[in-house]
Amino acid sequence: MTEPSSVGATAPPSPARRDGARFAISVLTAMNLLNYVDRYVPSAVKTLFQEDLHLTDLETSIPLTAFIFVYMFASPLFGALADRWPRKVVIAAGVALWSLATGAAAFSTGFVSFLVARAFVGVGEAAYATLSPALLSDFYPPKLRSRALTFFYVAIPVGTAIGFAAGGAIGQRYGWRAAFLVCGLPGIVAALFALRIKDPGRGTFDADAAERPTPWRPALVALRRNPTFVLAVIGYTAVTFAGGIMADWYATFLHRCRGASVEEAAKLAGIVIVLGGLAGTAFGGWLGERFVGRTKQPYLLMCGLTMFVAAVLCVPALLVEDPATATVWAALSQVFFWAYNGPLNAILVNCVSSALRARAFALSILCIHAFGDAISPSIAGAVSGASGNLLHAMLLVPVAAAVGALVWLYGWRALPAGA
């Protein structure tokens, strides 16, 4: 599909529109930050609620799997609901739901109640993640969307850091139940702010602004025939597969294979993921803009090159024996790994019509999780168990990242300009 042409992109926006865009990106980014705070609170206080609720190791992990599966299967549903309800209302309802569900986990009495609470977090986050990028893109012309989405996605590593730090600190001092309450309930305030966003309408800066949202059946046909979307999502899925293994197993790898203590391994893994994600997302947004106008498919080229560098740097990060040195290599790898974040999502926004955007994000969320981080930690565990060496499983990370890079680079070479 040809990239939708923009309209009004050269006309200076009115002060009211600029203020509306600033308010929207501030609120939506704050929500994204809270999103990742709530995701990682359970990881920060896992030992505490495991002991209190008398859970096995497996029972502490199943709620995460349930969250991911509910999240990915609920995403298409909310893509459809956005056709019937104002997007800001659906987003606000989703944020309120996941915040209440996070707080509800504080009242868990056992495995089942904890599992149900975390599953409902997935429902709420599906509403938010499906619609927010599309809504945010309607405040900006195509040439500014990568910058806006980069700012939006910087909240991921920041929220992750706050989730670990705040959850751990509150849990240590006041108990794990207080951690869930304190970290979860601020989302209610964010939901109220979301209702004050002035929706600019679908496709404000696109020539197809008058089109109605496309029903699911023709939407699937259109997306399947859109080579830019297909290649972007295939590469995204491979990269998410790699990221799922890194997030779930890297700390265990440092402890089991590199001799770091449990506390040191957790600290080093947190530094790698948080600092690498923060620097990488910001770096990718800056670098992506440098590629624009220099080549066809500039974002695909930039994503492919940086992901290939990440894959190469990941190899010494896994093979070096000293934990501290390995962490330096891993942090460098993660900077390049996360560089794709803003530009890749800008590709997903720009390669489809405004009528398809919610469907496109819903389908991409389903694909990257169903074939990515929902299954990759278990596959890594199976490889480790079969081979007797966790290193063999961790080497799937650079392999999957390289696959994603090659898919994106193929797209850069094969697709015509503007496709």
C-alpha positions as CSV (number, residue, x, y, z in Angstrom):
1,M,0.0,0.0,0.0
2,T,1.2,3.5,-0.8
3,E,1.9,5.6,2.2
4,P,-1.0,7.9,2.8
5,S,-0.4,11.4,1.6
6,S,-0.5,14.2,4.1
7,V,-2.7,17.2,4.0
8,G,-2.2,20.4,6.0
9,A,1.3,19.3,6.9
10,T,2.8,22.6,5.7
11,A,0.2,24.8,7.3
12,P,1.3,26.1,10.7
13,P,-0.9,24.6,13.4
14,S,-3.0,27.0,15.5
15,P,-2.0,27.6,19.1
16,A,-5.0,25.6,20.3
17,R,-3.9,22.6,18.2
18,R,-0.3,22.9,19.5
19,D,-1.6,23.0,23.1
20,G,-3.8,20.1,22.4
21,A,-1.0,18.0,21.0
22,R,1.3,18.9,24.0
23,F,-1.5,17.9,26.4
24,A,-2.2,14.7,24.6
25,I,1.4,13.5,24.3
26,S,2.0,14.4,28.0
27,V,-1.0,12.4,29.2
28,L,-0.4,9.5,26.9
29,T,3.3,9.3,27.7
30,A,2.5,9.4,31.4
31,M,0.1,6.5,30.9
32,N,2.7,4.6,29.1
33,L,5.1,5.1,32.0
34,L,2.5,3.9,34.5
35,N,1.8,1.0,32.1
36,Y,5.4,-0.3,32.6
37,V,5.5,0.5,36.3
38,D,2.5,-1.8,36.8
39,R,4.0,-4.5,34.6
40,Y,7.2,-4.8,36.6
41,V,5.9,-4.4,40.2
42,P,5.3,-8.2,40.5
43,S,8.9,-8.8,39.4
44,A,10.2,-6.4,42.1
45,V,8.3,-8.0,44.9
46,K,8.0,-11.6,43.7
47,T,9.9,-13.1,46.6
48,L,7.6,-11.3,49.1
49,F,4.2,-12.4,47.6
50,Q,5.5,-15.8,46.9
51,E,6.3,-16.4,50.5
52,D,3.1,-14.8,51.8
53,L,0.8,-16.7,49.4
54,H,2.8,-19.9,49.5
55,L,3.3,-20.1,45.8
56,T,5.7,-22.3,43.8
57,D,8.2,-20.8,41.3
58,L,5.9,-21.9,38.5
59,E,2.9,-20.3,40.1
60,T,4.7,-17.0,40.3
61,S,5.4,-17.1,36.6
62,I,2.0,-18.2,35.3
63,P,0.3,-14.8,36.0
64,L,2.9,-13.1,33.6
65,T,2.0,-15.6,30.9
66,A,-1.7,-15.1,31.5
67,F,-1.2,-11.3,31.3
68,I,0.6,-11.5,27.9
69,F,-2.0,-13.9,26.4
70,V,-5.0,-11.8,27.6
71,Y,-3.2,-8.7,26.5
72,M,-2.6,-9.9,22.9
73,F,-6.0,-11.5,22.4
74,A,-7.9,-8.6,23.8
75,S,-6.1,-6.1,21.5
76,P,-8.2,-6.8,18.4
77,L,-11.4,-6.5,20.5
78,F,-10.5,-2.9,21.5
79,G,-9.5,-2.1,17.9
80,A,-13.1,-2.8,17.1
81,L,-14.6,-1.0,20.1
82,A,-12.8,2.2,18.9
83,D,-15.1,2.2,15.9
84,R,-18.2,2.6,18.2
85,W,-16.9,4.7,21.1
86,P,-14.6,7.8,21.3
87,R,-11.0,6.7,21.4
88,K,-10.2,8.7,24.5
89,V,-13.1,7.0,26.4
90,V,-11.9,3.5,25.5
91,I,-8.3,4.5,26.5
92,A,-9.4,6.0,29.8
93,A,-11.5,2.9,30.6
94,G,-8.6,0.7,29.8
95,V,-6.2,2.6,32.0
96,A,-8.7,2.7,34.9
97,L,-9.2,-1.1,34.5
98,W,-5.6,-2.0,34.6
99,S,-4.9,0.4,37.5
100,L,-7.8,-1.1,39.6
101,A,-6.6,-4.6,38.7
102,T,-3.1,-3.8,39.8
103,G,-4.5,-2.5,43.1
104,A,-6.8,-5.5,43.4
105,A,-3.7,-7.8,43.4
106,A,-3.0,-6.4,46.9
107,F,-6.0,-8.2,48.2
108,S,-5.1,-11.6,46.8
109,T,-5.5,-14.6,49.1
110,G,-3.9,-17.2,46.9
111,F,-2.8,-18.2,43.4
112,V,-6.2,-18.0,41.7
113,S,-7.1,-14.5,42.9
114,F,-3.7,-13.2,42.1
115,L,-3.9,-14.8,38.6
116,V,-7.3,-13.2,37.9
117,A,-6.1,-9.7,39.0
118,R,-3.0,-9.9,36.7
119,A,-5.1,-11.2,33.8
120,F,-7.4,-8.1,34.0
121,V,-4.3,-5.9,33.9
122,G,-3.8,-7.4,30.4
123,V,-7.3,-6.4,29.4
124,G,-6.8,-2.8,30.4
125,E,-3.4,-2.5,28.8
126,A,-4.8,-3.9,25.5
127,A,-7.3,-1.0,25.3
128,Y,-4.5,1.5,25.8
129,A,-1.7,0.0,23.7
130,T,-4.0,-0.6,20.7
131,L,-5.4,3.0,20.4
132,S,-2.8,5.3,21.9
133,P,-0.2,5.3,19.1
134,A,-2.9,5.9,16.5
135,L,-4.5,8.7,18.5
136,L,-1.2,10.3,19.1
137,S,-0.2,10.1,15.4
138,D,-3.3,12.2,14.5
139,F,-1.9,15.2,16.3
140,Y,1.2,15.3,14.1
141,P,2.0,15.2,10.4
142,P,3.9,12.2,9.1
143,K,7.4,13.8,9.2
144,L,7.0,14.5,13.0
145,R,5.4,11.2,14.0
146,S,8.7,9.4,14.6
147,R,9.8,12.2,17.1
148,A,6.5,12.1,18.9
149,L,6.4,8.3,19.1
150,T,10.1,8.2,20.3
151,F,9.1,10.5,23.2
152,F,6.1,8.3,23.9
153,Y,8.2,5.1,24.0
154,V,11.0,6.5,26.1
155,A,8.5,5.9,28.9
156,I,9.1,2.2,28.6
157,P,12.5,2.0,30.2
158,V,11.7,4.8,32.6
159,G,8.5,3.1,33.7
160,T,10.4,-0.2,34.0
161,A,13.0,1.4,36.3
162,I,10.3,3.0,38.5
163,G,8.5,-0.3,38.7
164,F,11.5,-2.1,39.9
165,A,12.8,0.7,42.2
166,A,9.5,1.9,43.7
167,G,8.0,-1.6,43.9
168,G,11.1,-3.0,45.6
169,A,11.5,0.0,48.0
170,I,7.8,0.1,49.0
171,G,7.6,-3.7,49.3
172,Q,10.7,-3.9,51.5
173,R,9.4,-1.2,53.9
174,Y,5.6,-1.6,53.9
175,G,5.0,-5.0,52.3
176,W,4.1,-6.3,48.8
177,R,0.4,-5.4,49.1
178,A,1.3,-1.7,49.7
179,A,3.5,-1.8,46.6
180,F,0.6,-2.9,44.4
181,L,-1.7,-0.3,45.8
182,V,0.8,2.6,45.6
183,C,2.0,1.8,42.1
184,G,-1.4,0.9,40.7
185,L,-3.9,3.5,41.8
186,P,-2.3,6.6,40.3
187,G,-3.5,5.3,36.9
188,I,-7.1,6.4,38.0
189,V,-5.9,10.0,37.9
190,A,-4.3,9.5,34.5
191,A,-7.6,8.0,33.2
192,L,-9.4,11.2,34.2
193,F,-6.9,13.4,32.4
194,A,-7.4,11.2,29.3
195,L,-11.0,12.2,29.1
196,R,-9.9,15.8,28.7
197,I,-7.9,15.0,25.5
198,K,-9.5,16.8,22.5
199,D,-9.5,14.1,19.8
200,P,-8.4,15.7,16.5
201,G,-10.2,13.1,14.5
202,R,-8.8,10.2,12.5
203,G,-6.4,11.2,9.8
204,T,-6.2,14.9,10.6
205,F,-3.0,15.2,8.5
206,D,-3.9,12.5,6.0
207,A,-5.8,12.7,2.7
208,D,-8.0,9.8,3.7
209,A,-9.4,11.6,6.8
210,A,-13.0,11.1,5.8
211,E,-12.8,7.3,5.6
212,R,-14.6,5.3,8.2
213,P,-12.7,2.7,10.2
214,T,-12.3,-0.5,8.2
215,P,-14.2,-3.7,9.5
216,W,-11.9,-6.5,10.5
217,R,-12.4,-8.9,7.5
218,P,-11.4,-6.4,4.8
219,A,-8.8,-4.9,7.2
220,L,-7.0,-8.2,7.4
221,V,-7.0,-8.6,3.7
222,A,-5.6,-5.1,3.3
223,L,-2.9,-5.6,5.9
224,R,-1.9,-8.9,4.4
225,R,-1.5,-7.2,1.0
226,N,0.6,-4.4,2.5
227,P,4.2,-5.4,2.2
228,T,5.6,-2.6,4.4
229,F,3.3,-3.7,7.2
230,V,4.0,-7.4,6.8
231,L,7.8,-7.0,6.7
232,A,7.8,-4.5,9.6
233,V,5.7,-6.9,11.8
234,I,7.8,-10.0,10.9
235,G,10.9,-8.2,11.9
236,Y,9.2,-6.8,15.0
237,T,8.1,-10.3,16.0
238,A,11.7,-11.7,15.7
239,V,13.0,-8.8,17.8
240,T,10.3,-9.2,20.4
241,F,11.2,-12.9,20.6
242,A,14.8,-11.9,21.4
243,G,13.7,-9.3,23.9
244,G,11.5,-11.8,25.8
245,I,14.4,-14.1,26.4
246,M,16.7,-11.3,27.5
247,A,14.2,-9.8,30.0
248,D,13.3,-13.2,31.5
249,W,16.6,-15.0,31.6
250,Y,19.5,-12.5,31.6
251,A,19.7,-12.1,35.4
252,T,19.5,-15.9,35.8
253,F,22.3,-16.3,33.2
254,L,24.6,-13.9,35.0
255,H,24.0,-15.8,38.3
256,R,24.1,-19.3,36.9
257,C,26.8,-19.0,34.2
258,R,28.9,-16.0,35.2
259,G,29.0,-16.4,39.0
260,A,27.2,-13.2,40.0
261,S,25.2,-13.3,43.2
262,V,21.5,-13.2,42.9
263,E,21.4,-9.6,44.1
264,E,24.3,-8.5,41.8
265,A,22.7,-10.3,38.8
266,A,19.4,-8.6,39.3
267,K,21.1,-5.2,39.7
268,L,23.2,-5.7,36.6
269,A,20.3,-6.9,34.5
270,G,18.2,-3.9,35.6
271,I,21.0,-1.5,34.6
272,V,21.3,-3.1,31.2
273,I,17.6,-3.1,30.3
274,V,16.7,0.3,31.8
275,L,19.7,2.4,30.7
276,G,20.0,0.6,27.4
277,G,16.3,1.0,26.7
278,L,16.3,4.7,27.6
279,A,19.5,5.6,25.7
280,G,18.6,3.4,22.8
281,T,15.1,4.8,22.3
282,A,16.3,8.4,22.4
283,F,19.2,7.5,20.1
284,G,17.0,5.7,17.6
285,G,14.6,8.7,17.4
286,W,17.5,11.1,16.7
287,L,19.2,8.7,14.2
288,G,16.0,8.0,12.4
289,E,15.5,11.6,11.5
290,R,19.0,11.8,10.2
291,F,18.2,9.0,7.6
292,V,15.0,10.8,6.3
293,G,15.6,12.2,2.8
294,R,18.8,10.3,2.3
295,T,17.4,7.0,1.1
296,K,14.2,5.2,0.3
297,Q,12.5,3.5,3.3
298,P,14.9,5.4,5.7
299,Y,13.3,4.0,8.9
300,L,13.5,0.3,7.7
301,L,17.2,0.9,6.9
302,M,17.9,2.5,10.2
303,C,16.1,-0.2,12.2
304,G,17.8,-3.0,10.3
305,L,21.3,-1.5,10.7
306,T,21.0,-0.8,14.4
307,M,19.5,-4.2,15.1
308,F,22.3,-5.9,13.3
309,V,24.8,-4.0,15.4
310,A,22.9,-5.1,18.5
311,A,23.1,-8.7,17.4
312,V,26.8,-8.5,16.9
313,L,27.5,-6.8,20.2
314,C,25.3,-9.4,22.0
315,V,27.7,-12.2,21.2
316,P,30.6,-10.9,23.4
317,A,28.0,-9.9,26.1
318,L,27.2,-13.6,26.4
319,L,30.6,-15.1,25.9
320,V,32.7,-12.9,28.1
321,E,33.3,-14.6,31.5
322,D,33.6,-11.5,33.8
323,P,30.0,-10.3,34.8
324,A,30.9,-6.6,34.9
325,T,32.6,-6.7,31.5
326,A,29.7,-8.8,30.1
327,T,27.3,-6.1,31.4
328,V,29.2,-3.4,29.5
329,W,28.9,-5.3,26.2
330,A,25.2,-6.1,27.0
331,A,24.4,-2.4,27.7
332,L,26.0,-1.4,24.4
333,S,24.0,-4.0,22.7
334,Q,20.8,-2.9,24.3
335,V,21.4,0.7,23.2
336,F,21.3,-0.4,19.5
337,F,18.6,-3.0,20.2
338,W,16.1,-0.4,21.4
339,A,16.9,2.1,18.7
340,Y,14.1,0.7,16.5
341,N,11.3,1.7,18.9
342,G,10.1,5.0,17.7
343,P,10.9,4.7,14.0
344,L,9.4,1.2,13.7
345,N,6.2,2.4,15.2
346,A,6.2,5.4,12.9
347,I,6.4,2.9,10.0
348,L,3.3,1.1,11.3
349,V,1.5,4.4,11.6
350,N,2.5,5.8,8.2
351,C,2.2,2.7,6.0
352,V,-1.6,2.3,6.5
353,S,-4.5,4.6,6.1
354,S,-6.0,6.4,9.2
355,A,-9.0,4.1,8.9
356,L,-6.7,1.0,9.4
357,R,-4.4,2.3,12.2
358,A,-6.2,0.8,15.2
359,R,-6.6,-2.5,13.3
360,A,-2.9,-2.4,12.3
361,F,-1.7,-1.9,15.9
362,A,-4.1,-4.5,17.2
363,L,-2.8,-7.1,14.7
364,S,0.8,-6.2,15.3
365,I,0.4,-6.6,19.1
366,L,-1.2,-10.0,18.6
367,C,1.6,-11.2,16.3
368,I,4.6,-9.9,18.2
369,H,3.4,-11.4,21.5
370,A,1.9,-14.6,20.2
371,F,5.0,-15.5,18.2
372,G,7.4,-13.4,20.3
373,D,7.8,-12.9,24.0
374,A,4.8,-15.1,24.9
375,I,6.7,-18.2,23.8
376,S,10.4,-17.3,23.7
377,P,11.1,-17.6,27.5
378,S,9.7,-21.1,27.5
379,I,11.6,-22.1,24.4
380,A,14.8,-20.8,26.0
381,G,14.0,-22.8,29.1
382,A,13.4,-25.9,27.0
383,V,16.7,-25.4,25.1
384,S,18.6,-24.9,28.4
385,G,17.1,-28.0,29.9
386,A,17.8,-30.2,26.8
387,S,21.4,-29.0,26.4
388,G,22.2,-28.6,30.1
389,N,23.7,-25.2,29.4
390,L,21.8,-21.9,29.7
391,L,24.3,-20.2,27.4
392,H,23.0,-22.2,24.4
393,A,19.5,-20.8,25.1
394,M,20.8,-17.3,25.5
395,L,22.5,-17.4,22.1
396,L,19.0,-17.4,20.6
397,V,18.9,-13.7,21.5
398,P,21.5,-12.5,18.9
399,V,20.1,-15.1,16.3
400,A,16.6,-13.7,16.6
401,A,17.8,-10.1,16.6
402,A,19.8,-10.8,13.4
403,V,16.7,-12.3,11.8
404,G,14.7,-9.2,12.6
405,A,17.5,-7.0,11.2
406,L,17.7,-9.0,7.9
407,V,14.0,-8.8,7.4
408,W,14.0,-5.0,7.8
409,L,17.0,-4.7,5.6
410,Y,15.3,-6.8,3.0
411,G,12.3,-4.5,3.2
412,W,14.6,-1.5,2.6
413,R,16.1,-3.1,-0.5
414,A,12.9,-4.6,-1.9
415,L,10.2,-2.0,-1.3
416,P,9.9,1.1,-3.5
417,A,10.0,4.5,-2.0
418,G,6.8,5.5,-0.3
419,A,5.5,1.9,-0.2
